[in-house]
Amino acid sequence: MYTPLKQPVLIPDVKDVFVNKETIEQYIMTDGLNPFTKEKLTIVKLNEFNNREDNKEKIKRLISKIENWKSLQKNKQKENHK
């Protein structure tokens, strides 16, 4: 079963990879590395990267897609219970 991202963020130095913010922050606090590139990564750098306007827009679009998906799933469940 898939779990939708609750607070998606993009990973620096990796093209359009989204993860949950809490997950990557825990990883950074433990290892101090980008899990995909193994380069040093800080929470400050992560936040700066995700506060760029281009990345904010990507995150916004993804959140919209997730919300649409969740709405469709709810509607399917309602239809199945009729």
Secondary structure as UniProt FT lines:
FT   STRAND          8..10
FT   TURN            12..13
FT   TURN            15..16
FT   STRAND          18..20
FT   HELIX           21..31
FT   TURN            35..37
FT   HELIX           43..50
FT   HELIX           53..80
//
